[in-house]
């Protein structure tokens, strides 16, 4: 397994949230990684994101002991987010963030998410495919089942930004889980909306070139964590 991360945050006096990326790799059978996107309009969201990063690092021993079963992995996700919520319940208001957590086993991928960070992959034909969908207004109003049309609507919808199911310090919402067989011939990636809203050609260039230096037109924070087996 090969991994790399790219993260760039915009500095603005009117913006509170930031993107962040992290991982735990001290389990012989499992690999854990995440992307978070602090809500830019919510005071204290940047602090919440930084607390989450520190909290994940505190779970190294627990992750080291985690067994490779669907039941235990989903319980790990649930307990992780619940315990973090309990630690900060009622504090840092307003504060909210989108979070996507993924665990790779030798044969399967398990994801858990709240908000609009997404998991996707690039096929051998260099086509981008998205596995998870965002919890936002554009998706909740979408009725199309054609993936191409769905992605076009998500990237162009005028109210795509409002997030309808994020992590916040006021009320804990249920994680969305997904499990699927791993394909070692593709590159997987976790991304914030600053990345998946980009045109596919730009997203491909960023992943294959492994840098953001050639792009100066970002209007949002951007983060992407790439996992490949080739």
C-alpha positions as CSV (number, residue, x, y, z in Angstrom):
1,X,0.0,0.0,0.0
2,X,1.2,3.5,-0.9
3,X,-0.3,6.7,0.4
4,X,0.1,10.4,0.2
5,X,-1.8,13.5,1.3
6,X,-2.4,17.0,0.0
7,X,-4.0,19.7,2.0
8,X,-4.3,23.5,1.4
9,X,-6.3,25.9,3.6
10,X,-7.4,29.4,2.7
11,X,-6.6,32.2,5.1
12,X,-9.5,34.6,5.6
13,X,-10.6,36.7,8.6
14,X,-14.3,35.7,7.8
15,X,-13.6,32.0,7.6
16,X,-13.5,29.6,10.6
17,X,-13.1,26.1,9.3
18,X,-10.1,24.2,7.9
19,X,-9.5,20.9,6.2
20,X,-7.3,18.2,7.9
21,X,-6.1,14.7,7.1
22,X,-4.8,11.9,9.3
23,X,-4.1,8.2,9.6
24,X,-3.3,5.3,11.9
25,X,-1.2,2.5,10.6
26,X,-0.1,0.5,13.6
27,X,-2.4,-2.4,13.1
28,X,-0.9,-5.4,11.1
29,X,-4.2,-6.1,9.3
30,X,-5.9,-2.7,9.0
31,X,-5.2,0.8,7.9
32,X,-7.2,3.8,9.1
33,X,-7.4,7.2,7.5
34,X,-9.7,10.2,7.5
35,X,-10.5,13.6,6.0
36,X,-12.3,16.4,7.9
37,X,-13.7,19.7,6.7
38,X,-14.5,22.3,9.3
39,X,-17.6,24.4,8.4
40,X,-16.3,27.7,7.2
41,X,-19.2,29.7,8.6
42,X,-19.2,28.2,12.1
43,X,-17.2,29.8,14.9
44,X,-14.8,27.4,16.6
45,X,-14.9,24.9,13.8
46,X,-11.2,25.2,13.2
47,X,-10.6,24.4,16.9
48,X,-12.9,21.4,16.6
49,X,-11.0,20.0,13.6
50,X,-7.7,20.3,15.5
51,X,-9.2,18.6,18.5
52,X,-10.4,15.7,16.3
53,X,-6.8,15.3,14.9
54,X,-5.4,15.0,18.5
55,X,-8.2,12.7,19.5
56,X,-7.5,10.3,16.7
57,X,-3.8,10.1,17.7
58,X,-4.9,9.2,21.2
59,X,-6.5,6.0,19.8
60,X,-3.4,4.3,18.6
61,X,-3.4,1.6,21.2
62,X,-7.1,0.9,20.7
63,X,-6.7,0.7,16.9
64,X,-3.7,-1.5,17.3
65,X,-6.0,-4.1,19.1
66,X,-8.8,-3.8,16.6
67,X,-9.8,-7.1,14.9
68,X,-10.6,-7.4,11.3
69,X,-14.3,-8.0,11.4
70,X,-17.1,-5.8,10.1
71,X,-18.9,-5.8,13.5
72,X,-15.8,-4.6,15.4
73,X,-14.8,-2.1,12.8
74,X,-18.3,-0.4,12.7
75,X,-18.4,-0.4,16.5
76,X,-14.9,1.2,16.5
77,X,-16.3,4.0,14.2
78,X,-19.4,4.5,16.3
79,X,-17.5,4.6,19.6
80,X,-14.9,6.9,18.1
81,X,-17.4,9.5,17.0
82,X,-19.6,9.1,20.1
83,X,-16.7,9.5,22.6
84,X,-15.4,12.6,20.7
85,X,-18.9,14.1,20.8
86,X,-19.3,13.4,24.5
87,X,-15.9,15.2,25.2
88,X,-17.1,18.3,23.4
89,X,-20.8,18.2,23.8
90,X,-22.2,21.7,24.4
91,X,-18.8,23.3,24.0
92,X,-17.3,25.2,21.1
93,X,-20.7,26.3,19.8
94,X,-21.2,26.9,17.1
95,X,-18.8,24.3,15.7
96,X,-19.4,21.7,13.0
97,X,-17.4,19.6,10.5
98,X,-17.8,17.0,7.8
99,X,-15.9,13.8,8.5
100,X,-15.1,10.8,6.4
101,X,-13.3,7.8,8.0
102,X,-12.1,4.8,6.1
103,X,-10.5,1.5,7.2
104,X,-8.7,-0.7,4.6
105,X,-8.4,-4.4,5.3
106,X,-6.6,-6.8,2.9
107,X,-9.9,-7.7,1.2
108,X,-12.4,-5.0,2.1
109,X,-12.9,-1.2,2.6
110,X,-15.2,0.2,5.3
111,X,-16.3,3.8,5.4
112,X,-18.2,5.9,7.8
113,X,-19.2,9.5,7.1
114,X,-21.1,12.6,8.2
115,X,-21.3,15.6,5.9
116,X,-19.9,16.1,2.4
117,X,-16.4,14.6,2.4
118,X,-16.4,11.7,-0.1
119,X,-14.6,8.5,-1.0
120,X,-13.8,7.8,-4.6
121,X,-11.3,6.1,-6.9
122,X,-9.6,6.4,-10.3
123,X,-10.0,3.4,-12.5
124,X,-7.3,1.9,-14.7
125,X,-8.8,3.9,-17.6
126,X,-8.2,7.0,-15.5
127,X,-11.9,7.7,-14.9
128,X,-13.0,9.1,-11.6
129,X,-15.8,7.3,-9.8
130,X,-17.4,8.3,-6.5
131,X,-18.4,5.7,-4.0
132,X,-20.1,7.8,-1.3
133,X,-22.5,10.7,-1.7
134,X,-22.6,13.9,0.4
135,X,-25.2,14.7,3.0
136,X,-26.1,18.1,1.5
137,X,-29.1,20.0,0.1
138,X,-28.2,19.2,-3.5
139,X,-28.1,15.5,-2.9
140,X,-31.2,15.4,-0.8
141,X,-33.2,17.0,-3.6
142,X,-31.6,14.8,-6.3
143,X,-33.8,12.1,-7.8
144,X,-31.6,11.0,-10.7
145,X,-29.9,7.6,-10.6
146,X,-27.5,8.2,-13.4
147,X,-24.0,8.7,-11.8
148,X,-22.9,11.2,-14.5
149,X,-26.0,13.4,-14.0
150,X,-25.7,13.1,-10.2
151,X,-22.2,14.4,-10.3
152,X,-23.0,17.2,-12.7
153,X,-25.9,18.3,-10.4
154,X,-23.7,18.2,-7.3
155,X,-21.0,20.3,-8.9
156,X,-23.3,22.8,-10.4
157,X,-26.3,23.1,-8.0
158,X,-26.6,26.6,-6.7
159,X,-27.4,25.3,-3.1
160,X,-24.8,22.6,-3.0
161,X,-23.0,24.0,0.1
162,X,-25.6,23.6,2.9
163,X,-24.7,20.4,4.7
164,X,-27.7,18.5,6.2
165,X,-26.0,15.9,8.3
166,X,-22.7,17.0,9.7
167,X,-20.9,16.3,13.0
168,X,-21.6,19.1,15.5
169,X,-21.3,19.7,19.2
170,X,-25.1,20.2,19.7
171,X,-26.6,16.9,18.5
172,X,-25.0,13.6,17.5
173,X,-26.3,12.2,14.2
174,X,-25.9,8.6,12.9
175,X,-22.9,7.7,10.7
176,X,-23.5,6.4,7.2
177,X,-21.6,3.1,6.7
178,X,-20.5,1.4,3.6
179,X,-18.5,-1.8,2.9
180,X,-17.2,-3.1,-0.4
181,X,-14.6,-5.4,-1.9
182,X,-11.2,-3.9,-2.4
183,X,-9.8,-3.5,-5.9
184,X,-6.0,-3.3,-5.9
185,X,-5.9,-2.1,-9.5
186,X,-7.3,1.4,-8.8
187,X,-6.3,4.4,-6.7
188,X,-8.7,5.3,-3.9
189,X,-9.0,8.7,-2.4
190,X,-10.7,10.5,0.4
191,X,-11.6,14.1,-0.4
192,X,-13.2,17.3,1.0
193,X,-15.7,19.2,-1.2
194,X,-12.9,21.6,-2.2
195,X,-11.5,18.6,-4.2
196,X,-14.5,16.7,-5.5
197,X,-16.1,19.9,-6.8
198,X,-13.1,20.4,-9.1
199,X,-13.4,19.4,-12.8
200,X,-12.3,15.8,-13.3
201,X,-9.3,16.8,-15.4
202,X,-8.0,19.0,-12.6
203,X,-8.6,16.3,-10.0
204,X,-6.7,13.7,-12.1
205,X,-3.8,16.1,-12.6
206,X,-3.5,16.8,-8.8
207,X,-3.5,13.1,-8.0
208,X,-1.1,12.0,-10.7
209,X,1.3,14.9,-10.2
210,X,1.0,14.6,-6.4
211,X,1.0,18.4,-5.8
212,X,-1.2,21.5,-5.7
213,X,1.5,24.0,-6.7
214,X,0.2,24.3,-10.3
215,X,-3.3,25.4,-9.1
216,X,-3.9,28.9,-7.9
217,X,-7.7,29.2,-8.5
218,X,-9.0,27.4,-5.4
219,X,-12.1,29.1,-3.8
220,X,-12.3,26.6,-1.0
221,X,-10.0,24.6,1.3
222,X,-8.9,21.4,-0.4
223,X,-7.7,18.1,0.9
224,X,-7.2,14.7,-0.6
225,X,-5.7,11.5,0.8
226,X,-4.7,8.9,-1.9
227,X,-4.2,5.1,-1.3
228,X,-2.9,2.9,-4.1
229,X,-1.6,-0.6,-4.5
230,X,0.1,-0.2,-7.9
